[in-house]
Amino acid sequence: MLKAFVLASALVAAGASTAWAAGSAAVSGDVTRGADLDGDGRVDRVAVRQVDGVPDTQELVAVVRGVRFTARMPLHSPFGVGALRVTDLDDDGRDEVVVTESIGANTDISTVWGLGEAGLRAVTTPDGKPLELAEGGGVSAVSRFGCEVVDGQRRLVVVRGEVVWTSDPLVYDGERVTYVVGDGVATPVSTTPVLAERNAPAYQVDPASCA
């Protein structure tokens, strides 16, 4: 409760928003948020900015207990960096931030970054590749993610599908994948095929549930 109060107070004072939008709005300049990256109950300053002179690269900067950590990742956007979002995918009390790497006409692609022993690190899949989260899809596809609690454990859920039946109502062929996240690794534990309309329950997940 104390952690939640401290975080909320600092974010209000800084004018930061913790709301999750349906997709990331692109902004110019620096984007700053408050997040408790080390789980000590205090707000750490986290910012992302486009690297000067390198339009396809952005830099994530975090200041934790007076120590500055940085990491660079791609930026594919004609509009600037995307808004940072705060999450806790494994519900361990240490926040991660979602960084938008690609802002497209219909779909945004993001990666998730947390604080490891050696500094900022991307959440990866078991093969060591960065976990990518897609949102959007337009009319032709469904791309969403969110979180749910199973047996008292928070799990990441990713849904994706492509339209295969173009008459009304549209039908999408895809899957619902559930991950367990721990120590910076997202491990898939179940995959359920989905053949349904986009408003079917199997395709419904909310990023706000990961906050």
Accessible surface in RSA format (square Angstrom, percent):
REM  Atomic radii and reference values for relative SASA: ProtOr
REM  Chains: A
REM  Algorithm: Lee & Richards
REM  Probe-radius: 1.40
REM  Slices: 20
REM RES _ NUM      All-atoms   Total-Side   Main-Chain    Non-polar    All polar
REM                ABS   REL    ABS   REL    ABS   REL    ABS   REL    ABS   REL
RES MET A   1   198.20 102.6 152.24 100.8  45.96 109.4 128.71 109.4  69.49  92.1
RES LEU A   2   136.77  76.2 128.10  91.6   8.67  21.8 131.97  92.7   4.80  12.9
RES LYS A   3    59.50  29.0  55.81  34.2   3.69   8.8  48.90  44.0  10.60  11.3
RES ALA A   4    59.48  54.7  49.72  76.7   9.77  22.2  55.27  77.8   4.21  11.2
RES PHE A   5   137.58  68.8 131.68  81.6   5.90  15.4 137.19  83.2   0.39   1.1
RES VAL A   6    48.95  32.2  46.11  41.7   2.84   6.9  48.07  41.8   0.88   2.4
RES LEU A   7    26.80  14.9  26.80  19.2   0.00   0.0  26.80  18.8   0.00   0.0
RES ALA A   8    53.76  49.4  48.17  74.3   5.59  12.7  53.40  75.2   0.36   1.0
RES SER A   9    50.25  42.5  38.00  50.7  12.25  28.2  37.86  80.6  12.39  17.4
RES ALA A  10    35.47  32.6  24.36  37.6  11.11  25.3  32.13  45.2   3.35   8.9
RES LEU A  11    18.76  10.4  18.68  13.4   0.07   0.2  18.76  13.2   0.00   0.0
RES VAL A  12   121.00  79.6 104.23  94.4  16.76  40.4 108.74  94.5  12.26  33.2
RES ALA A  13    92.15  84.7  49.71  76.7  42.43  96.5  61.12  86.1  31.03  82.2
RES ALA A  14    81.59  75.0  41.51  64.1  40.07  91.2  53.96  76.0  27.63  73.2
RES GLY A  15    68.43  84.4   0.00   N/A  68.43  84.4  35.59  97.7  32.84  73.6
RES ALA A  16    23.07  21.2   3.63   5.6  19.44  44.2   7.62  10.7  15.45  40.9
RES SER A  17    63.59  53.7  51.59  68.8  12.00  27.6  42.98  91.5  20.60  28.9
RES THR A  18    73.59  52.3  59.21  60.0  14.39  34.3  30.58  41.1  43.02  65.0
RES ALA A  19    80.42  73.9  54.76  84.5  25.66  58.4  65.55  92.3  14.87  39.4
RES TRP A  20    32.54  13.1   4.05   2.0  28.49  66.9   3.43   1.8  29.11  47.2
RES ALA A  21    59.03  54.3  47.48  73.3  11.55  26.3  57.12  80.4   1.91   5.1
RES ALA A  22   115.40 106.1  68.61 105.9  46.79 106.4  78.01 109.9  37.39  99.0
RES GLY A  23    15.06  18.6   0.00   N/A  15.06  18.6  12.16  33.4   2.90   6.5
RES SER A  24    11.14   9.4   0.06   0.1  11.07  25.5   3.19   6.8   7.95  11.1
RES ALA A  25    67.98  62.5  54.78  84.5  13.20  30.0  65.13  91.7   2.85   7.6
RES ALA A  26    32.79  30.1   5.16   8.0  27.63  62.8   5.16   7.3  27.63  73.2
RES VAL A  27    55.98  36.8  49.81  45.1   6.16  14.9  55.98  48.6   0.00   0.0
RES SER A  28    98.12  82.9  76.40 102.0  21.72  50.0  41.69  88.8  56.43  79.1
RES GLY A  29    52.77  65.1   0.00   N/A  52.77  65.1  39.41 108.1  13.37  29.9
RES ASP A  30    94.53  66.2  65.44  65.1  29.10  68.8  17.92  42.2  76.62  76.4
RES VAL A  31    11.15   7.3   7.88   7.1   3.27   7.9  11.15   9.7   0.00   0.0
RES THR A  32    52.96  37.7  41.82  42.4  11.14  26.6  33.69  45.3  19.27  29.1
RES ARG A  33    47.93  20.1  44.62  22.7   3.31   7.9   4.77   6.5  43.16  26.2
RES GLY A  34     7.91   9.8   0.00   N/A   7.91   9.8   4.70  12.9   3.21   7.2
RES ALA A  35     0.20   0.2   0.00   0.0   0.20   0.5   0.20   0.3   0.00   0.0
RES ASP A  36     0.00   0.0   0.00   0.0   0.00   0.0   0.00   0.0   0.00   0.0
RES LEU A  37     1.44   0.8   0.26   0.2   1.18   3.0   0.26   0.2   1.18   3.2
RES ASP A  38    36.78  25.8  17.37  17.3  19.40  45.9  18.09  42.6  18.68  18.6
RES GLY A  39    35.15  43.4   0.00   N/A  35.15  43.4   4.07  11.2  31.09  69.6
RES ASP A  40    49.93  35.0  15.78  15.7  34.15  80.8  24.00  56.5  25.93  25.9
RES GLY A  41    14.11  17.4   0.00   N/A  14.11  17.4  11.70  32.1   2.41   5.4
RES ARG A  42   171.49  72.0 171.43  87.4   0.06   0.1  44.16  60.3 127.33  77.2
RES VAL A  43    45.62  30.0  19.11  17.3  26.52  63.9  19.11  16.6  26.52  71.9
RES ASP A  44     6.71   4.7   5.07   5.1   1.64   3.9   1.64   3.9   5.07   5.1
RES ARG A  45   125.82  52.8 120.13  61.2   5.69  13.6  53.24  72.8  72.57  44.0
RES VAL A  46     0.20   0.1   0.20   0.2   0.00   0.0   0.20   0.2   0.00   0.0
RES ALA A  47     8.25   7.6   8.15  12.6   0.11   0.2   8.25  11.6   0.00   0.0
RES VAL A  48     0.90   0.6   0.56   0.5   0.35   0.8   0.90   0.8   0.00   0.0
RES ARG A  49    69.01  29.0  69.01  35.2   0.00   0.0  25.26  34.5  43.75  26.5
RES GLN A  50    68.73  38.4  61.48  44.9   7.25  17.3  18.53  39.4  50.20  38.1
RES VAL A  51    10.01   6.6   8.49   7.7   1.52   3.7   8.49   7.4   1.52   4.1
RES ASP A  52   126.93  88.9 106.73 106.2  20.20  47.8  41.12  96.8  85.81  85.6
RES GLY A  53    81.26 100.2   0.00   N/A  81.26 100.2  42.09 115.5  39.18  87.7
RES VAL A  54    56.90  37.4  55.54  50.3   1.36   3.3  56.68  49.2   0.22   0.6
RES PRO A  55    94.98  69.2  88.24  80.4   6.74  24.5  89.48  73.9   5.50  34.2
RES ASP A  56    79.31  55.6  74.67  74.3   4.64  11.0  22.71  53.4  56.61  56.5
RES THR A  57    27.61  19.6  27.61  28.0   0.00   0.0  11.93  16.0  15.68  23.7
RES GLN A  58     0.66   0.4   0.66   0.5   0.00   0.0   0.00   0.0   0.66   0.5
RES GLU A  59    15.82   9.1  15.82  12.0   0.00   0.0   0.00   0.0  15.82  12.9
RES LEU A  60     0.00   0.0   0.00   0.0   0.00   0.0   0.00   0.0   0.00   0.0
RES VAL A  61    12.50   8.2  12.31  11.1   0.19   0.5  12.31  10.7   0.19   0.5
RES ALA A  62     0.00   0.0   0.00   0.0   0.00   0.0   0.00   0.0   0.00   0.0
RES VAL A  63    50.75  33.4  46.50  42.1   4.24  10.2  46.50  40.4   4.24  11.5
RES VAL A  64     7.74   5.1   6.17   5.6   1.58   3.8   6.17   5.4   1.58   4.3
RES ARG A  65   179.02  75.2 135.43  69.0  43.59 103.8  69.57  95.1 109.45  66.3
RES GLY A  66    70.86  87.4   0.00   N/A  70.86  87.4  32.80  90.0  38.06  85.2
RES VAL A  67    80.48  53.0  77.32  70.0   3.16   7.6  80.48  69.9   0.00   0.0
RES ARG A  68   149.67  62.8 123.94  63.2  25.73  61.3  50.32  68.8  99.35  60.2
RES PHE A  69    51.42  25.7  48.02  29.7   3.40   8.8  51.42  31.2   0.00   0.0
RES THR A  70    61.37  43.6  36.68  37.2  24.69  58.8   5.77   7.7  55.61  84.1
RES ALA A  71    16.72  15.4   8.03  12.4   8.70  19.8  16.72  23.6   0.00   0.0
RES ARG A  72   135.10  56.7 108.14  55.1  26.97  64.2  40.69  55.6  94.41  57.2
RES MET A  73     8.11   4.2   1.92   1.3   6.19  14.7   8.11   6.9   0.00   0.0
RES PRO A  74    62.90  45.8  59.26  54.0   3.64  13.2  62.31  51.4   0.59   3.7
RES LEU A  75     3.10   1.7   0.57   0.4   2.53   6.4   0.57   0.4   2.53   6.8
RES HIS A  76   107.05  58.5  98.14  68.2   8.91  22.8  71.76  74.0  35.29  41.1
RES SER A  77    26.15  22.1   0.00   0.0  26.15  60.2   1.85   3.9  24.29  34.0
RES PRO A  78   111.33  81.1  66.49  60.6  44.84 163.0  80.13  66.2  31.20 193.9
RES PHE A  79   129.40  64.7 109.37  67.7  20.03  52.1 117.39  71.2  12.00  34.4
RES GLY A  80    10.97  13.5   0.00   N/A  10.97  13.5   7.82  21.5   3.15   7.1
RES VAL A  81     1.32   0.9   0.65   0.6   0.67   1.6   0.65   0.6   0.67   1.8
RES GLY A  82     2.89   3.6   0.00   N/A   2.89   3.6   0.00   0.0   2.89   6.5
RES ALA A  83    22.36  20.6  22.17  34.2   0.19   0.4  22.17  31.2   0.19   0.5
RES LEU A  84     3.06   1.7   0.37   0.3   2.69   6.8   0.38   0.3   2.68   7.2
RES ARG A  85    13.57   5.7  10.09   5.1   3.48   8.3  13.26  18.1   0.31   0.2
RES VAL A  86    24.08  15.8  18.97  17.2   5.10  12.3  18.97  16.5   5.10  13.8
RES THR A  87     1.05   0.7   0.11   0.1   0.94   2.2   1.05   1.4   0.00   0.0
RES ASP A  88    13.73   9.6  13.73  13.7   0.00   0.0   7.73  18.2   6.00   6.0
RES LEU A  89     1.08   0.6   0.98   0.7   0.10   0.2   0.98   0.7   0.10   0.3
RES ASP A  90    32.42  22.7  14.53  14.5  17.90  42.3   6.76  15.9  25.66  25.6
RES ASP A  91    89.31  62.6  67.61  67.3  21.70  51.3   4.01   9.4  85.31  85.1
RES ASP A  92    63.48  44.5  28.81  28.7  34.68  82.0  37.03  87.2  26.45  26.4
RES GLY A  93    25.96  32.0   0.00   N/A  25.96  32.0  24.03  65.9   1.93   4.3
RES ARG A  94    96.12  40.4  96.12  49.0   0.00   0.0  25.30  34.6  70.82  42.9
RES ASP A  95    14.92  10.5  13.63  13.6   1.29   3.1   0.00   0.0  14.92  14.9
RES GLU A  96    15.25   8.8  15.25  11.5   0.00   0.0   3.64   7.0  11.61   9.5
RES VAL A  97     1.00   0.7   1.00   0.9   0.00   0.0   1.00   0.9   0.00   0.0
RES VAL A  98     1.00   0.7   0.82   0.7   0.18   0.4   0.82   0.7   0.18   0.5
RES VAL A  99     1.88   1.2   1.39   1.3   0.50   1.2   1.88   1.6   0.00   0.0
RES THR A 100     1.67   1.2   0.44   0.4   1.23   2.9   0.00   0.0   1.67   2.5
RES GLU A 101    20.99  12.1  20.99  15.9   0.00   0.0   3.11   6.0  17.88  14.6
RES SER A 102    31.19  26.4  31.19  41.6   0.00   0.0   9.46  20.1  21.74  30.5
RES ILE A 103    19.54  11.1  11.45   8.5   8.09  19.5  11.45   8.2   8.09  22.0
RES GLY A 104    39.23  48.4   0.00   N/A  39.23  48.4  27.56  75.6  11.67  26.1
RES ALA A 105   110.05 101.2  59.21  91.4  50.84 115.6  72.02 101.4  38.03 100.7
RES ASN A 106    95.08  65.6  76.40  73.8  18.68  45.0  13.82  33.3  81.26  78.5
RES THR A 107    39.56  28.1  33.22  33.7   6.33  15.1  23.46  31.5  16.09  24.3
RES ASP A 108    13.05   9.1  12.60  12.5   0.45   1.1   2.05   4.8  11.00  11.0
RES ILE A 109    47.87  27.2  47.87  35.7   0.00   0.0  47.87  34.5   0.00   0.0
RES SER A 110     0.14   0.1   0.14   0.2   0.00   0.0   0.01   0.0   0.13   0.2
RES THR A 111     3.00   2.1   3.00   3.0   0.00   0.0   3.00   4.0   0.00   0.0
RES VAL A 112     0.02   0.0   0.02   0.0   0.00   0.0   0.02   0.0   0.00   0.0
RES TRP A 113    29.05  11.7  28.81  13.9   0.24   0.6  28.81  15.4   0.24   0.4
RES GLY A 114     6.83   8.4   0.00   N/A   6.83   8.4   6.70  18.4   0.12   0.3
RES LEU A 115    32.02  17.8  18.34  13.1  13.68  34.4  18.34  12.9  13.68  36.8
RES GLY A 116    16.44  20.3   0.00   N/A  16.44  20.3   8.76  24.0   7.68  17.2
RES GLU A 117   192.73 110.6 146.92 111.1  45.81 109.1  70.15 135.7 122.58 100.1
RES ALA A 118   111.29 102.3  67.82 104.7  43.47  98.9  78.58 110.7  32.72  86.7
RES GLY A 119     7.23   8.9   0.00   N/A   7.23   8.9   5.05  13.8   2.19   4.9
RES LEU A 120    24.42  13.6   1.06   0.8  23.36  58.7   1.06   0.7  23.36  62.9
RES ARG A 121    96.31  40.4  92.66  47.2   3.65   8.7  41.44  56.6  54.87  33.3
RES ALA A 122    16.39  15.1   8.21  12.7   8.17  18.6   8.21  11.6   8.17  21.6
RES VAL A 123     5.38   3.5   5.38   4.9   0.00   0.0   5.38   4.7   0.00   0.0
RES THR A 124    28.94  20.6  28.94  29.3   0.00   0.0  22.61  30.4   6.33   9.6
RES THR A 125    30.24  21.5  29.47  29.9   0.77   1.8  26.89  36.1   3.35   5.1
RES PRO A 126    84.07  61.3  50.33  45.9  33.74 122.7  53.98  44.6  30.09 187.0
RES ASP A 127   101.09  70.8  61.61  61.3  39.48  93.4  48.13 113.3  52.96  52.8
RES GLY A 128    50.49  62.3   0.00   N/A  50.49  62.3  29.71  81.5  20.77  46.5
RES LYS A 129   137.43  67.0 135.96  83.4   1.46   3.5  81.53  73.4  55.90  59.5
RES PRO A 130    72.94  53.2  65.07  59.3   7.88  28.6  65.07  53.7   7.88  48.9
RES LEU A 131     5.49   3.1   5.14   3.7   0.35   0.9   5.49   3.9   0.00   0.0
RES GLU A 132   111.17  63.8  90.54  68.5  20.62  49.1  19.31  37.4  91.86  75.0
RES LEU A 133     0.24   0.1   0.11   0.1   0.13   0.3   0.15   0.1   0.09   0.2
RES ALA A 134    27.44  25.2  24.67  38.1   2.77   6.3  24.67  34.7   2.77   7.3
RES GLU A 135    12.18   7.0   9.62   7.3   2.56   6.1   7.90  15.3   4.28   3.5
RES GLY A 136    33.75  41.6   0.00   N/A  33.75  41.6  26.58  73.0   7.16  16.0
RES GLY A 137     5.86   7.2   0.00   N/A   5.86   7.2   2.58   7.1   3.28   7.3
RES GLY A 138    28.51  35.2   0.00   N/A  28.51  35.2  22.46  61.6   6.05  13.6
RES VAL A 139   110.10  72.4 103.64  93.8   6.46  15.6 105.54  91.7   4.56  12.4
RES SER A 140    68.71  58.1  64.55  86.1   4.16   9.6  39.60  84.3  29.11  40.8
RES ALA A 141    21.55  19.8  21.55  33.2   0.00   0.0  21.55  30.3   0.00   0.0
RES VAL A 142     0.53   0.4   0.08   0.1   0.45   1.1   0.10   0.1   0.43   1.2
RES SER A 143    16.07  13.6  15.56  20.8   0.52   1.2   1.14   2.4  14.94  20.9
RES ARG A 144    61.69  25.9  60.37  30.8   1.32   3.1  20.38  27.9  41.31  25.0
RES PHE A 145     0.84   0.4   0.84   0.5   0.00   0.0   0.84   0.5   0.00   0.0
RES GLY A 146     0.08   0.1   0.00   N/A   0.08   0.1   0.08   0.2   0.00   0.0
RES CYS A 147    16.26  12.3   0.89   1.0  15.37  36.1   1.11   2.8  15.15  16.3
RES GLU A 148    61.39  35.2  53.09  40.2   8.30  19.8  29.03  56.1  32.36  26.4
RES VAL A 149   104.58  68.8  75.90  68.7  28.67  69.1  75.90  66.0  28.67  77.8
RES VAL A 150    47.11  31.0  44.05  39.9   3.06   7.4  47.07  40.9   0.04   0.1
RES ASP A 151   143.19 100.3  96.02  95.6  47.17 111.5  41.65  98.0 101.54 101.3
RES GLY A 152    73.53  90.7   0.00   N/A  73.53  90.7  33.71  92.5  39.82  89.2
RES GLN A 153    80.53  45.0  76.89  56.2   3.64   8.7  30.47  64.9  50.05  38.0
RES ARG A 154    40.54  17.0  35.59  18.1   4.95  11.8   0.76   1.0  39.78  24.1
RES ARG A 155    50.48  21.2  50.35  25.7   0.13   0.3   0.13   0.2  50.35  30.5
RES LEU A 156     0.00   0.0   0.00   0.0   0.00   0.0   0.00   0.0   0.00   0.0
RES VAL A 157     0.87   0.6   0.87   0.8   0.00   0.0   0.87   0.8   0.00   0.0
RES VAL A 158     9.37   6.2   9.37   8.5   0.00   0.0   9.37   8.1   0.00   0.0
RES VAL A 159     0.65   0.4   0.00   0.0   0.65   1.6   0.00   0.0   0.65   1.8
RES ARG A 160    98.41  41.3  97.97  49.9   0.44   1.0  48.75  66.6  49.66  30.1
RES GLY A 161     5.78   7.1   0.00   N/A   5.78   7.1   3.24   8.9   2.54   5.7
RES GLU A 162   121.44  69.7 121.43  91.9   0.01   0.0  34.04  65.8  87.40  71.4
RES VAL A 163    36.98  24.3  21.37  19.3  15.61  37.6  21.37  18.6  15.61  42.3
RES VAL A 164    85.94  56.5  51.83  46.9  34.11  82.2  58.90  51.2  27.04  73.3
RES TRP A 165   150.84  60.5 149.38  72.3   1.46   3.4 139.78  74.5  11.06  17.9
RES THR A 166   110.59  78.7  87.28  88.5  23.31  55.6  53.91  72.4  56.69  85.7
RES SER A 167    57.31  48.4  46.26  61.7  11.05  25.5  51.74 110.2   5.58   7.8
RES ASP A 168   141.07  98.8 107.65 107.1  33.42  79.0  39.33  92.6 101.74 101.5
RES PRO A 169    66.05  48.1  65.23  59.5   0.82   3.0  65.99  54.5   0.06   0.4
RES LEU A 170    52.74  29.4  47.20  33.8   5.53  13.9  47.20  33.2   5.53  14.9
RES VAL A 171    33.59  22.1  33.59  30.4   0.00   0.0  33.59  29.2   0.00   0.0
RES TYR A 172     0.66   0.3   0.66   0.4   0.00   0.0   0.33   0.2   0.33   0.4
RES ASP A 173    75.63  53.0  67.28  67.0   8.35  19.7   4.93  11.6  70.70  70.5
RES GLY A 174    18.51  22.8   0.00   N/A  18.51  22.8  12.70  34.9   5.81  13.0
RES GLU A 175    49.31  28.3  49.31  37.3   0.00   0.0   9.55  18.5  39.76  32.5
RES ARG A 176    49.09  20.6  47.75  24.3   1.34   3.2  16.97  23.2  32.12  19.5
RES VAL A 177     5.82   3.8   5.82   5.3   0.00   0.0   5.82   5.1   0.00   0.0
RES THR A 178    11.35   8.1  11.35  11.5   0.00   0.0   2.58   3.5   8.77  13.3
RES TYR A 179    18.89   8.8  18.89  10.7   0.00   0.0   1.25   0.9  17.64  21.7
RES VAL A 180    34.98  23.0  33.71  30.5   1.27   3.1  33.71  29.3   1.27   3.4
RES VAL A 181    10.31   6.8   2.57   2.3   7.74  18.7   2.57   2.2   7.74  21.0
RES GLY A 182    33.35  41.1   0.00   N/A  33.35  41.1  25.46  69.9   7.90  17.7
RES ASP A 183   116.63  81.7 104.87 104.4  11.76  27.8  26.87  63.2  89.76  89.5
RES GLY A 184    11.90  14.7   0.00   N/A  11.90  14.7   6.12  16.8   5.78  13.0
RES VAL A 185    51.62  34.0  50.47  45.7   1.15   2.8  50.47  43.8   1.15   3.1
RES ALA A 186     0.00   0.0   0.00   0.0   0.00   0.0   0.00   0.0   0.00   0.0
RES THR A 187    58.67  41.7  58.67  59.5   0.00   0.0  43.11  57.9  15.56  23.5
RES PRO A 188    65.01  47.4  48.33  44.1  16.68  60.6  48.54  40.1  16.48 102.4
RES VAL A 189    74.12  48.8  36.10  32.7  38.01  91.6  44.52  38.7  29.59  80.3
RES SER A 190    54.71  46.2  43.93  58.6  10.78  24.8  42.79  91.1  11.92  16.7
RES THR A 191    78.63  55.9  49.79  50.5  28.84  68.7  32.33  43.4  46.30  70.0
RES THR A 192    72.72  51.7  71.78  72.8   0.94   2.3  45.89  61.6  26.83  40.6
RES PRO A 193   113.91  83.0  98.02  89.4  15.89  57.8  98.98  81.7  14.93  92.8
RES VAL A 194     8.84   5.8   4.30   3.9   4.54  10.9   8.57   7.4   0.27   0.7
RES LEU A 195   124.35  69.3  93.73  67.1  30.62  77.0  93.73  65.8  30.62  82.4
RES ALA A 196    24.75  22.8  18.35  28.3   6.40  14.6  24.75  34.9   0.00   0.0
RES GLU A 197    69.70  40.0  67.71  51.2   1.99   4.7  14.84  28.7  54.86  44.8
RES ARG A 198    71.00  29.8  70.64  36.0   0.36   0.9  45.42  62.1  25.58  15.5
RES ASN A 199   111.48  76.9  92.81  89.7  18.66  44.9  34.98  84.2  76.50  73.9
RES ALA A 200    18.38  16.9  13.48  20.8   4.89  11.1  18.38  25.9   0.00   0.0
RES PRO A 201   118.02  86.0 106.83  97.4  11.19  40.7 110.30  91.1   7.72  48.0
RES ALA A 202    35.21  32.4  27.09  41.8   8.12  18.5  33.57  47.3   1.65   4.4
RES TYR A 203     0.00   0.0   0.00   0.0   0.00   0.0   0.00   0.0   0.00   0.0
RES GLN A 204    80.90  45.2  69.00  50.4  11.90  28.3  39.94  85.0  40.96  31.1
RES VAL A 205    28.59  18.8   5.53   5.0  23.05  55.6  14.49  12.6  14.10  38.2
RES ASP A 206    81.00  56.7  76.76  76.4   4.24  10.0  30.04  70.7  50.95  50.8
RES PRO A 207    20.59  15.0  20.59  18.8   0.00   0.0  20.59  17.0   0.00   0.0
RES ALA A 208    47.45  43.6  36.59  56.5  10.86  24.7  36.82  51.8  10.63  28.2
RES SER A 209    49.18  41.6  27.62  36.9  21.55  49.6  39.67  84.5   9.50  13.3
RES CYS A 210     0.00   0.0   0.00   0.0   0.00   0.0   0.00   0.0   0.00   0.0
RES ALA A 211    67.74  62.3  28.80  44.4  38.94  88.6  48.88  68.8  18.86  50.0
END  Absolute sums over single chains surface
CHAIN  1 A    10532.7       7926.4       2606.3       6144.1       4388.6
END  Absolute sums over all chains
TOTAL         10532.7       7926.4       2606.3       6144.1       4388.6
